Amino acid sequence: MAIIITDECINCGACEPECPNTAIYEGADDWRYKDGTSLDGKLVLPNGKSVDADEAQEPISDEVYYIVPDKCTECVGFHEEPQCAAVCPVDCCVPDDAHVETEDVLLGKQKFMHPDG
């Protein structure tokens, strides 16, 4: 399951540098699949979605920091717990019920984005 940042976010930015997948972006900022990953060019994600890793994507939120579900692995393969939730001073990084994934799926995403890591 991915993590989501709720609108209780105070935009402190503590979570952003903690994400090993660069899945967290400041509100209104464009994002790319290639940011912080080994992804490059046109490819098919483990979930079957065809994407261009280099292409700028629309922000998910214009108001607060946000997490890209396709890039979030809940820190599986890196840490014992989601680091965004661990450092959030207002506890607004919570499980995203709209993007439920097993630990195996999360680890598969991690290995896909970081094949050498």
Sequence and secondary structure as in RCSB ss.txt:
>XXXX:A:sequence
MAIIITDECINCGACEPECPNTAIYEGADDWRYKDGTSLDGKLVLPNGKSVDADEAQEPISDEVYYIVPDKCTEC
VGFHEEPQCAAVCPVDCCVPDDAHVETEDVLLGKQKFMHPDG
>XXXX:A:secstr
  EEE TT     SSGGG TT  EE TT  B TTTTSS  SEEE TTS EEETTS B  S SSS EE TTT  TT
TTT SS HHHHH TT  EEE TTS   HHHHHHHHHHH TT 
